[in-house]
Every structure is written in C-alpha cells, then in structure tokens.
C-alpha cells in the first residue's frame, strides 16, 4: 500500500484521477460479476418462492390449475402414486427429479435440469392429506425476472458511478485551475516579475493563496528594508572609513587636519569606534540568529549581576541620565549570561538615546522592565519596533531591538514596548511554567543610582 501511494504521488492530479477511476471501475466490474450476481440469484429464487406460494394459495381456494400462468401446478395422489392431471412428456422428465412425497407441510427446493435452475414447491392438502400440489415456476419467467432485476441493478450502479465520476471531474478541475494560478504566481515571483493572485475561494486553497500573497508582500517589504539598510550601511561605513583614510594620509604627509596631532588622532579613534560598533551590531545580529536553547524550562541565571555589568558598561555614555534600579534579590531567568547581557545593554543603549533625565530598571520574578522618561514612540512605529532594520530618528542600524526579540523568544520570553504618560517602557516577561531556583531568605529590594 505504501509503494502504491508513493507511485501515485508521482502523478499529476489528473493522472491520479484517471488511475483511481480505472481501479474503481475494475473493482466495480468484479463486484457486479461476482458478489452482485450471486446475491441476485439468491434474491430471484426467494422471489420465485413468493410467486409459487401465492399461486398455490389461489389454487387451493379456487381449485383452478390455470390461476397463475407463470406457475405450473401438478396434483399428485399419494394413495395411487400418480399425478391426477395430464402431464406432457417434457414435464414428465422434469418431474422425475422431484420427490412428490416429502416429509413436512410445505417443501421449497430447486434443482438443475437441462442447464436451467428449476424452482419448485410442494404442499400437502386434502381431508386425509392424501394429495400433493407440486408447483413449478416457468423457467423463462424466472430468467426474464432475473434479467430485468440484473439490468436494473447494473444500470443504477453505472448511473451512480458515472454521476460520481462527473462530480469528481468537476471537482478535480476546480482544484487544478487555482493550483495552476498559484504555480504561475510563484514562477512570476521567482522571475522577479510583477504578479497578482486573486482567488474567490474560502477553502484551504483560498487560505493558501492568501498566505502566499501575504508572504510575498512581507518579503517585498523586508527586501525593500534590506535594500535601504544596505544603502544606509554603505553610507554609514563609508563616512568613518573615508575620514580615517583621509586623516591618516594627511598625518603621514605631516599635516594635522584637526589643529594638532593629538586631536587629529582622536578623530581617527572616534571614527574607528563608530565603525567597530556598527560591525559589532551586524555580527551580533547574525550570531543571535543561530542561538539555541539547549536546556529549556530551567531558571539558571541570576539576573542582578548581569544587569549590574550592563549598567557599568552603559553608564559612561550619558552622565546626565540617572540609572535607577529596583531589583528583587534571588530572581533567576532562563538562559545564558552573554545573550541576556546583550539584551540589557541594547535596551539601555536605546533608552539612553531618548531619555530626558532618568532610566528605571525593574526586576521581579519572570519580569524585567526598562523605563525611560523620553518622548513617546510614534504610533506607526510601535508595531515595527522589533523588526530588523527599523530605526527611530536617533537610531543607528535598527538592529538592537531585533536582537532583543531574538534572544528573549529563544529562551521562551516575550518582549513589548509601550508608551506611558511620561515616557516609554520595555517589558520582558513569560507565562511559561519553569523550575524555579530556591529563593534566598530576607529578599529585599535593591536601589542603586548611577
């Protein structure tokens, strides 16, 4: 069966349909000429006995032998051992195969005679049960009845089969046409041509078509964003490289573009730092794409040391912004230290760019919040915050928050950004049940200002 299914799957839908029709037709013919014929014979014989019994009852009531033209009646006297009515020679030979004195009130049976099936019934009657009524159905009537019944059953079966085939043909072509449209749509997309797909269907094919169109729209948007990103990266990398190159060449020639040698070298170092940061962001984003969770469901990482390390690295960026922490002791998250440190550093870096005077980091069980008192995020950007290459008016590459999303989702957490009345907050949380590390006694909140 498995080989047949594999073999069938190599065909087109139309070829599969004709193959199924062929095997179904062969099975139908086998069914008609074996099982159906055998059951028709059984049914015909049972109906013949019904005719004979009805005719015998009429005869016993009227004593008229010609009451049923399709049934032959012969009256046998058990005392004289002979038939009372005249019997033609052809019937005499046939009756020689019947025992006219069986035991019982009524006997139904049949036998083969001259290549035909003879159906008969014997009933006892008379005051002393001395008579037997031997009734035989005419063979030509039986054959006509059987032929008419067989033709009716076969015709009905064939009509139903043809009607089903017709419906399946219509259904198959209703599938082939939209599938051809989908294939044509995909081929146009592969070729880079403009493509349109519109199917007025609400079944699974319609859903697949909508999903393909939606996927293509999203891929087009992502491609457009990537193209812009490549242009932006090219421009952003080109500027510090050009500055480093021109300043280096000038210094080599004994010229100090920025007044003194020290100031000129500082410009080179500053642009090298910018270049390093941009390259690091790209490498980090690519590396996080291969991040795996090898030990899901275990709260194994104490978060306070990770947050404190990230604060030490970020606090020198803007000395005018206070970083306030409200951290519950003994809070563990699931994951590795380095990716979580990158997450917190990126959230801090983002907040430091937009904060007016303070940033508040809150840590609780299964919850980490980073708040800044800067301006609200535009409504049209809220849904795109965590998409790669999306950046705000003070953003660098637009990769920082997308790295955050990759890490937290890998470890089973969720991340959201929300506008508040007096700022913006990013929340990292989870609703998954994880094995918690034992909590330390006398858990207190730690408040650190930097």
Residue, then its C-alpha position, 0 to 999 in steps of 0.5 A: x500500500x505504501x509503494x502504491x501511494x508513493x507511485x501515485x504521488x508521482x502523478x499529476x492530479x489528473x493522472x491520479x484521477x484517471x488511475x483511481x477511476x480505472x481501479x474503481x471501475x475494475x473493482x466495480x466490474x468484479x463486484x457486479x460479476x461476482x458478489x452482485x450476481x450471486x446475491x441476485x440469484x439468491x434474491x430471484x429464487x426467494x422471489x420465485x418462492x413468493x410467486x409459487x406460494x401465492x399461486x398455490x394459495x389461489x389454487x387451493x381456494x379456487x381449485x383452478x390449475x390455470x390461476x397463475x400462468x407463470x406457475x405450473x401446478x401438478x396434483x399428485x395422489x399419494x394413495x395411487x402414486x400418480x399425478x391426477x392431471x395430464x402431464x406432457x412428456x417434457x414435464x414428465x422428465x422434469x418431474x422425475x427429479x422431484x420427490x412428490x412425497x416429502x416429509x413436512x407441510x410445505x417443501x421449497x427446493x430447486x434443482x438443475x435440469x437441462x442447464x436451467x435452475x428449476x424452482x419448485x414447491x410442494x404442499x400437502x392438502x386434502x381431508x386425509x392429506x392424501x394429495x400433493x400440489x407440486x408447483x413449478x415456476x416457468x423457467x423463462x419467467x424466472x430468467x426474464x425476472x432475473x434479467x430485468x432485476x440484473x439490468x436494473x441493478x447494473x444500470x443504477x450502479x453505472x448511473x451512480x458511478x458515472x454521476x460520481x465520476x462527473x462530480x469528481x471531474x468537476x471537482x478535480x478541475x476546480x482544484x487544478x485551475x487555482x493550483x495552476x494560478x498559484x504555480x504561475x504566481x510563484x514562477x512570476x515571483x521567482x522571475x522577479x516579475x510583477x504578479x497578482x493572485x486573486x482567488x474567490x475561494x474560502x477553502x484551504x486553497x483560498x487560505x493558501x493563496x492568501x498566505x502566499x500573497x501575504x508572504x510575498x508582500x512581507x518579503x517585498x517589504x523586508x527586501x525593500x528594508x534590506x535594500x535601504x539598510x544596505x544603502x544606509x550601511x554603505x553610507x554609514x561605513x563609508x563616512x568613518x572609513x573615508x575620514x580615517x583614510x583621509x586623516x591618516x594620509x594627511x598625518x603621514x604627509x605631516x599635516x594635522x587636519x584637526x589643529x594638532x596631532x593629538x586631536x587629529x588622532x582622536x578623530x581617527x579613534x572616534x571614527x574607528x569606534x563608530x565603525x567597530x560598533x556598527x560591525x559589532x551590531x551586524x555580527x551580533x545580529x547574525x550570531x543571535x540568529x543561530x542561538x539555541x536553547x539547549x536546556x529549556x524550562x530551567x531558571x539558571x541565571x541570576x539576573x542582578x549581576x548581569x544587569x549590574x555589568x550592563x549598567x557599568x558598561x552603559x553608564x559612561x555614555x550619558x552622565x546626565x541620565x540617572x540609572x535607577x534600579x529596583x531589583x528583587x534579590x534571588x530572581x533567576x531567568x532562563x538562559x545564558x549570561x552573554x545573550x541576556x547581557x546583550x539584551x540589557x545593554x541594547x535596551x539601555x543603549x536605546x533608552x539612553x538615546x531618548x531619555x530626558x533625565x532618568x532610566x528605571x530598571x525593574x526586576x521581579x520574578x519572570x519580569x524585567x522592565x526598562x523605563x525611560x522618561x523620553x518622548x513617546x514612540x510614534x504610533x506607526x512605529x510601535x508595531x515595527x519596533x522589533x523588526x530588523x532594520x527599523x530605526x527611530x530618528x536617533x537610531x543607528x542600524x535598527x538592529x538592537x531591538x531585533x536582537x532583543x526579540x531574538x534572544x528573549x523568544x529563544x529562551x521562551x520570553x516575550x518582549x513589548x514596548x509601550x508608551x506611558x504618560x511620561x515616557x516609554x517602557x520595555x517589558x520582558x516577561x513569560x507565562x511559561x511554567x519553569x523550575x524555579x531556583x530556591x529563593x534566598x531568605x530576607x529578599x529585599x529590594x535593591x536601589x542603586x543610582x548611577 
